[in-house]
Amino acid sequence: MIINGLSVDYGTRFCPCVLAVTGGCVVCSQVNGKDFCDCKASGCVCIKQELLRNGGKAKPGRMTYEGEVMSVIHHDGLVFFRVKVPLSLEQDVKRPGGFVFIRRKDAASWYDVPISVQYEEMMVGSIGMTVLLRGVKTFQLKDLSEGDTLLIRGPFNNGLLGLQHLEMQQSGRCPILTKGIGLLPSVSTVVY
């Protein structure tokens, strides 16, 4: 995902990614074969240098974890569930806009569903999510029950555009506009 001309992974532990290795970086002009630097980056991280330090290889991508469904509630086309996850993943998705890709363990990888993390429980190591059953990818979760295993790929952040502006508003007032299923992940934004 690209926001304001920068990759959402720019400067994170996932940078440089496969795009840098293949010469398709959306940020670094030198990695893309130009002779001079006209990078869009302003975060004091040089992707070319990071790529060289890493031996010309991409850093490892996001991991896929197995998570046990701890509780599930079905209601009117919605499925709310809590999943046990490693504490490291739970901590990585606690900022507003944090999301993961989920699917049933027995489903093919193209069934990955991107879903916002609604809340996390710090000392329990679980995350809560709500899915609106709308298509072939989400219908795989229709019969979800306690004890089932989900595959969870993440962490992903920046599912919320304008997070840097929200962070400047802490303890302040600002309107938060949501619609439909977007109302559920906005709870973490309000509490943030």
C-alpha positions as CSV (number, residue, x, y, z in Angstrom):
1,M,0.0,0.0,0.0
2,I,1.3,3.5,-0.9
3,I,0.3,6.5,1.2
4,N,1.6,10.0,0.2
5,G,4.1,8.4,-2.2
6,L,5.7,6.2,0.5
7,S,5.3,2.5,1.1
8,V,3.6,1.7,4.4
9,D,6.6,-0.5,5.2
10,Y,9.1,2.3,4.6
11,G,11.5,2.5,7.6
12,T,9.9,-0.5,9.4
13,R,11.5,-3.9,10.2
14,F,10.0,-5.2,6.9
15,C,12.0,-2.7,4.8
16,P,13.6,-3.3,2.3
17,C,11.1,-5.6,0.9
18,V,11.0,-7.7,-2.3
19,L,10.2,-4.6,-4.4
20,A,13.7,-3.2,-3.5
21,V,15.4,-6.4,-4.5
22,T,13.6,-6.5,-7.9
23,G,14.2,-2.8,-8.6
24,G,10.6,-1.8,-8.1
25,C,10.9,0.2,-4.9
26,V,8.2,2.9,-4.8
27,V,10.5,5.2,-2.7
28,C,14.1,4.8,-3.6
29,S,15.3,6.1,-7.0
30,Q,18.8,4.5,-6.7
31,V,17.4,1.1,-6.0
32,N,15.4,1.5,-9.2
33,G,18.6,2.1,-11.2
34,K,18.9,5.9,-11.3
35,D,22.4,7.4,-10.8
36,F,21.3,10.1,-8.3
37,C,19.0,10.2,-5.3
38,D,15.7,11.8,-5.7
39,C,13.9,9.8,-3.0
40,K,10.5,10.7,-1.7
41,A,11.6,9.5,1.7
42,S,12.0,12.1,4.5
43,G,12.4,9.7,7.4
44,C,16.2,9.5,7.4
45,V,16.2,5.9,6.3
46,C,18.1,5.2,3.1
47,I,16.6,2.1,1.5
48,K,19.7,1.5,-0.8
49,Q,22.0,1.4,2.3
50,E,19.6,-0.9,4.2
51,L,19.5,-3.2,1.1
52,L,23.3,-3.2,1.0
53,R,23.6,-3.9,4.7
54,N,21.2,-6.8,4.3
55,G,23.3,-8.4,1.6
56,G,21.1,-7.4,-1.2
57,K,18.2,-9.4,0.2
58,A,14.7,-8.5,1.3
59,K,14.0,-8.6,5.0
60,P,11.6,-11.3,6.1
61,G,8.0,-10.6,5.5
62,R,5.1,-11.0,7.8
63,M,4.6,-14.3,9.5
64,T,1.6,-16.5,9.5
65,Y,0.5,-17.6,13.0
66,E,-2.0,-20.2,14.1
67,G,-4.6,-18.9,16.5
68,E,-7.3,-20.7,18.4
69,V,-10.7,-19.2,18.5
70,M,-11.5,-18.5,22.1
71,S,-15.1,-17.2,21.7
72,V,-17.5,-16.5,18.9
73,I,-20.8,-14.8,18.6
74,H,-23.0,-15.0,15.4
75,H,-25.6,-12.2,14.9
76,D,-27.5,-11.1,11.9
77,G,-24.8,-11.7,9.2
78,L,-21.9,-10.7,11.6
79,V,-19.4,-12.9,13.3
80,F,-17.6,-11.5,16.3
81,F,-14.7,-13.6,17.6
82,R,-11.7,-13.6,19.9
83,V,-8.5,-15.4,18.8
84,K,-5.5,-16.4,20.9
85,V,-2.4,-14.9,19.3
86,P,1.3,-14.5,20.4
87,L,1.8,-11.4,22.6
88,S,4.2,-10.0,20.0
89,L,1.5,-9.9,17.3
90,E,-1.1,-8.6,19.7
91,Q,1.2,-5.7,20.7
92,D,2.0,-4.9,17.0
93,V,-1.6,-4.4,16.0
94,K,-2.8,-2.3,19.0
95,R,-2.4,1.0,17.2
96,P,-5.5,2.3,15.4
97,G,-5.5,1.0,11.9
98,G,-3.9,-2.3,12.8
99,F,-5.1,-5.2,10.7
100,V,-4.4,-8.8,9.9
101,F,-5.3,-11.3,7.1
102,I,-7.2,-14.3,8.4
103,R,-8.5,-17.6,7.0
104,R,-9.5,-21.0,8.2
105,K,-6.7,-23.4,8.5
106,D,-8.3,-25.7,5.9
107,A,-8.9,-22.9,3.3
108,A,-6.7,-22.1,0.3
109,S,-4.4,-19.0,0.7
110,W,-6.4,-16.9,-1.7
111,Y,-9.2,-17.0,0.9
112,D,-7.2,-14.5,3.1
113,V,-9.5,-11.8,4.4
114,P,-8.1,-8.5,5.5
115,I,-9.8,-7.5,8.8
116,S,-9.3,-4.7,11.2
117,V,-8.4,-5.6,14.8
118,Q,-11.2,-4.3,16.9
119,Y,-9.5,-4.6,20.2
120,E,-6.7,-6.5,21.9
121,E,-6.4,-7.8,25.5
122,M,-2.9,-7.0,26.7
123,M,-2.1,-9.7,29.2
124,V,-4.3,-12.4,27.6
125,G,-2.7,-12.4,24.2
126,S,-5.9,-12.2,22.2
127,I,-7.4,-10.0,19.6
128,G,-11.1,-9.4,18.8
129,M,-12.5,-9.0,15.3
130,T,-15.9,-8.7,13.7
131,V,-16.5,-9.9,10.1
132,L,-19.5,-9.0,8.0
133,L,-20.4,-12.1,5.9
134,R,-20.6,-10.7,2.4
135,G,-18.8,-12.9,-0.1
136,V,-17.0,-16.1,-0.8
137,K,-13.9,-15.1,1.3
138,T,-15.9,-14.2,4.4
139,F,-18.4,-17.0,4.1
140,Q,-15.6,-19.4,5.1
141,L,-16.0,-18.0,8.6
142,K,-19.8,-18.5,8.7
143,D,-19.6,-21.7,10.8
144,L,-16.7,-20.6,13.0
145,S,-16.8,-22.0,16.5
146,E,-14.7,-22.1,19.7
147,G,-11.7,-24.3,19.4
148,D,-11.3,-23.8,15.6
149,T,-7.9,-22.8,14.3
150,L,-7.4,-19.7,12.1
151,L,-4.3,-18.7,10.2
152,I,-3.4,-15.1,10.9
153,R,-0.9,-13.2,8.8
154,G,0.4,-9.9,10.1
155,P,1.0,-7.4,11.6
156,F,-0.2,-4.8,9.2
157,N,-0.5,-1.1,10.2
158,N,-1.7,2.0,8.6
159,G,-5.1,0.7,7.7
160,L,-6.2,4.1,8.9
161,L,-5.4,7.1,6.7
162,G,-4.2,10.2,8.5
163,L,-3.0,8.4,11.7
164,Q,-0.2,11.0,12.1
165,H,-2.8,13.7,12.4
166,L,-4.8,11.7,14.9
167,E,-1.7,11.2,17.0
168,M,-1.3,15.0,17.3
169,Q,-4.9,15.2,18.6
170,Q,-4.4,13.1,21.7
171,S,-6.5,14.4,24.6
172,G,-8.1,16.8,22.1
173,R,-11.3,16.8,20.1
174,C,-11.9,15.7,16.5
175,P,-14.8,14.2,14.6
176,I,-14.5,10.5,13.6
177,L,-16.7,9.6,10.7
178,T,-17.5,5.9,10.0
179,K,-20.0,3.9,8.2
180,G,-21.3,0.3,8.4
181,I,-18.7,-2.3,9.5
182,G,-16.1,0.6,9.8
183,L,-17.8,1.6,13.0
184,L,-16.3,-1.4,14.9
185,P,-12.6,-0.7,14.4
186,S,-13.1,3.0,15.1
187,V,-13.6,2.1,18.7
188,S,-9.8,1.7,19.1
189,T,-9.4,5.1,17.4
190,V,-11.7,6.8,20.0
191,V,-9.9,5.1,22.9
192,Y,-6.5,5.8,21.5
